[in-house]
Amino acid sequence: MVKNYKLNEENDTKKFLETHYGKKPIKIDYKKLNELKLNHFNDPYSWARQAKKWSVNMNGVIYDKPEQLEELKKIEQKRLRNRANDIELNHAVYYPDK
């Protein structure tokens, strides 16, 4: 069972939450964020196309050949579509159907 406690004072989180261990957050607007998400959706394994040697282990299956990238892309796109559950609908990313 979980108990709630009323704190007497507000804890200072400036050095932890707001900076992530001293690193300042990158300022980005929703338009740019949605653009980055769509770019990732369109080519989720772009890093593998540029790498000389790579492998991806998905559900115990190892993919390591360039001709398997299209299959991986379809799997990742399906996963992104199924898990798209944005809370703020005005900032939601709508992934294209196939």
Phi and psi in degrees as GROMACS dihedral restraints (atoms count N, CA, C in turn):
[ dihedral_restraints ]
;  ai    aj    ak    al  type     phi  dphi    fc
    3     4     5     6     1  -105.9    20    10
    4     5     6     7     1   136.7    20    10
    6     7     8     9     1  -111.3    20    10
    7     8     9    10     1   141.6    20    10
    9    10    11    12     1   -98.0    20    10
   10    11    12    13     1   139.8    20    10
   12    13    14    15     1  -120.7    20    10
   13    14    15    16     1   141.9    20    10
   15    16    17    18     1   -89.6    20    10
   16    17    18    19     1   120.4    20    10
   18    19    20    21     1   -84.3    20    10
   19    20    21    22     1   143.8    20    10
   21    22    23    24     1   -74.2    20    10
   22    23    24    25     1   -30.6    20    10
   24    25    26    27     1  -140.2    20    10
   25    26    27    28     1   161.0    20    10
   27    28    29    30     1   -82.6    20    10
   28    29    30    31     1   130.7    20    10
   30    31    32    33     1   -77.3    20    10
   31    32    33    34     1   143.6    20    10
   33    34    35    36     1   -81.2    20    10
   34    35    36    37     1   118.3    20    10
   36    37    38    39     1  -114.9    20    10
   37    38    39    40     1    12.0    20    10
   39    40    41    42     1   -60.7    20    10
   40    41    42    43     1   -34.1    20    10
   42    43    44    45     1   -87.3    20    10
   43    44    45    46     1    -5.5    20    10
   45    46    47    48     1  -116.2    20    10
   46    47    48    49     1   -67.7    20    10
   48    49    50    51     1   -71.4    20    10
   49    50    51    52     1   -47.4    20    10
   51    52    53    54     1   -74.3    20    10
   52    53    54    55     1   -17.4    20    10
   54    55    56    57     1  -120.9    20    10
   55    56    57    58     1    -8.6    20    10
   57    58    59    60     1    51.9    20    10
   58    59    60    61     1    70.9    20    10
   60    61    62    63     1    59.5    20    10
   61    62    63    64     1    43.0    20    10
   63    64    65    66     1    94.8    20    10
   64    65    66    67     1   -14.2    20    10
   66    67    68    69     1   -88.8    20    10
   67    68    69    70     1   131.0    20    10
   69    70    71    72     1   -79.5    20    10
   70    71    72    73     1   143.7    20    10
   72    73    74    75     1   -70.8    20    10
   73    74    75    76     1   153.8    20    10
   75    76    77    78     1   -83.6    20    10
   76    77    78    79     1   127.3    20    10
   78    79    80    81     1   -82.5    20    10
   79    80    81    82     1   125.5    20    10
   81    82    83    84     1  -146.3    20    10
   82    83    84    85     1   141.6    20    10
   84    85    86    87     1   -93.4    20    10
   85    86    87    88     1   168.8    20    10
   87    88    89    90     1   -65.4    20    10
   88    89    90    91     1   -32.6    20    10
   90    91    92    93     1   -61.8    20    10
   91    92    93    94     1   -47.0    20    10
   93    94    95    96     1   -67.2    20    10
   94    95    96    97     1   -40.3    20    10
   96    97    98    99     1   -61.0    20    10
   97    98    99   100     1   -45.1    20    10
   99   100   101   102     1   -64.8    20    10
  100   101   102   103     1   -36.1    20    10
  102   103   104   105     1   -63.7    20    10
  103   104   105   106     1   -43.4    20    10
  105   106   107   108     1   -64.5    20    10
  106   107   108   109     1   -40.5    20    10
  108   109   110   111     1   -63.8    20    10
  109   110   111   112     1   -41.4    20    10
  111   112   113   114     1   -68.6    20    10
  112   113   114   115     1   -36.9    20    10
  114   115   116   117     1   -62.4    20    10
  115   116   117   118     1   -42.3    20    10
  117   118   119   120     1   -64.9    20    10
  118   119   120   121     1   -39.0    20    10
  120   121   122   123     1   -63.3    20    10
  121   122   123   124     1   -42.9    20    10
  123   124   125   126     1   -69.2    20    10
  124   125   126   127     1   -32.0    20    10
  126   127   128   129     1  -147.0    20    10
  127   128   129   130     1    76.2    20    10
  129   130   131   132     1   -67.0    20    10
  130   131   132   133     1   -19.7    20    10
  132   133   134   135     1  -115.6    20    10
  133   134   135   136     1    39.4    20    10
  135   136   137   138     1   -63.7    20    10
  136   137   138   139     1   -31.7    20    10
  138   139   140   141     1   -63.6    20    10
  139   140   141   142     1   -33.4    20    10
  141   142   143   144     1   -73.5    20    10
  142   143   144   145     1   -32.8    20    10
  144   145   146   147     1   -64.9    20    10
  145   146   147   148     1   -30.6    20    10
  147   148   149   150     1   -89.0    20    10
  148   149   150   151     1   -19.7    20    10
  150   151   152   153     1   -83.0    20    10
  151   152   153   154     1   149.5    20    10
  153   154   155   156     1   -77.2    20    10
  154   155   156   157     1   -43.6    20    10
  156   157   158   159     1  -130.6    20    10
  157   158   159   160     1   130.7    20    10
  159   160   161   162     1  -153.4    20    10
  160   161   162   163     1   163.8    20    10
  162   163   164   165     1  -158.0    20    10
  163   164   165   166     1   149.1    20    10
  165   166   167   168     1  -128.3    20    10
  166   167   168   169     1   128.3    20    10
  168   169   170   171     1  -104.2    20    10
  169   170   171   172     1   109.7    20    10
  171   172   173   174     1  -121.8    20    10
  172   173   174   175     1   112.2    20    10
  174   175   176   177     1    56.2    20    10
  175   176   177   178     1    39.3    20    10
  177   178   179   180     1    83.7    20    10
  178   179   180   181     1    -4.0    20    10
  180   181   182   183     1  -100.8    20    10
  181   182   183   184     1   127.8    20    10
  183   184   185   186     1   -96.8    20    10
  184   185   186   187     1   123.7    20    10
  186   187   188   189     1  -106.6    20    10
  187   188   189   190     1   126.1    20    10
  189   190   191   192     1  -146.7    20    10
  190   191   192   193     1    14.2    20    10
  192   193   194   195     1  -116.6    20    10
  193   194   195   196     1   143.2    20    10
  195   196   197   198     1   -57.7    20    10
  196   197   198   199     1   -32.8    20    10
  198   199   200   201     1   -71.9    20    10
  199   200   201   202     1   -12.4    20    10
  201   202   203   204     1   -86.9    20    10
  202   203   204   205     1    -7.0    20    10
  204   205   206   207     1   -63.2    20    10
  205   206   207   208     1   -35.6    20    10
  207   208   209   210     1   -65.3    20    10
  208   209   210   211     1   -40.7    20    10
  210   211   212   213     1   -64.1    20    10
  211   212   213   214     1   -43.3    20    10
  213   214   215   216     1   -62.2    20    10
  214   215   216   217     1   -40.5    20    10
  216   217   218   219     1   -60.0    20    10
  217   218   219   220     1   -45.0    20    10
  219   220   221   222     1   -64.7    20    10
  220   221   222   223     1   -39.5    20    10
  222   223   224   225     1   -63.8    20    10
  223   224   225   226     1   -45.4    20    10
  225   226   227   228     1   -66.5    20    10
  226   227   228   229     1   -40.4    20    10
  228   229   230   231     1   -63.5    20    10
  229   230   231   232     1   -40.3    20    10
  231   232   233   234     1   -63.8    20    10
  232   233   234   235     1   -42.5    20    10
  234   235   236   237     1   -62.2    20    10
  235   236   237   238     1   -43.2    20    10
  237   238   239   240     1   -65.0    20    10
  238   239   240   241     1   -41.2    20    10
  240   241   242   243     1   -63.5    20    10
  241   242   243   244     1   -42.9    20    10
  243   244   245   246     1   -69.1    20    10
  244   245   246   247     1   -31.7    20    10
  246   247   248   249     1   -96.3    20    10
  247   248   249   250     1     2.7    20    10
  249   250   251   252     1   -72.0    20    10
  250   251   252   253     1   102.6    20    10
  252   253   254   255     1  -138.2    20    10
  253   254   255   256     1    64.5    20    10
  255   256   257   258     1   -69.4    20    10
  256   257   258   259     1   135.5    20    10
  258   259   260   261     1   -76.2    20    10
  259   260   261   262     1   -45.4    20    10
  261   262   263   264     1   -90.5    20    10
  262   263   264   265     1   100.4    20    10
  264   265   266   267     1   -65.2    20    10
  265   266   267   268     1   -24.6    20    10
  267   268   269   270     1   -73.3    20    10
  268   269   270   271     1   -13.1    20    10
  270   271   272   273     1  -115.0    20    10
  271   272   273   274     1    13.1    20    10
  273   274   275   276     1   -71.7    20    10
  274   275   276   277     1   149.8    20    10
  276   277   278   279     1  -100.8    20    10
  277   278   279   280     1   126.3    20    10
  279   280   281   282     1  -103.4    20    10
  280   281   282   283     1   108.9    20    10
  282   283   284   285     1   -79.0    20    10
  283   284   285   286     1   137.4    20    10
  285   286   287   288     1   -67.6    20    10
  286   287   288   289     1   147.5    20    10
  288   289   290   291     1   -80.7    20    10
  289   290   291   292     1   121.8    20    10
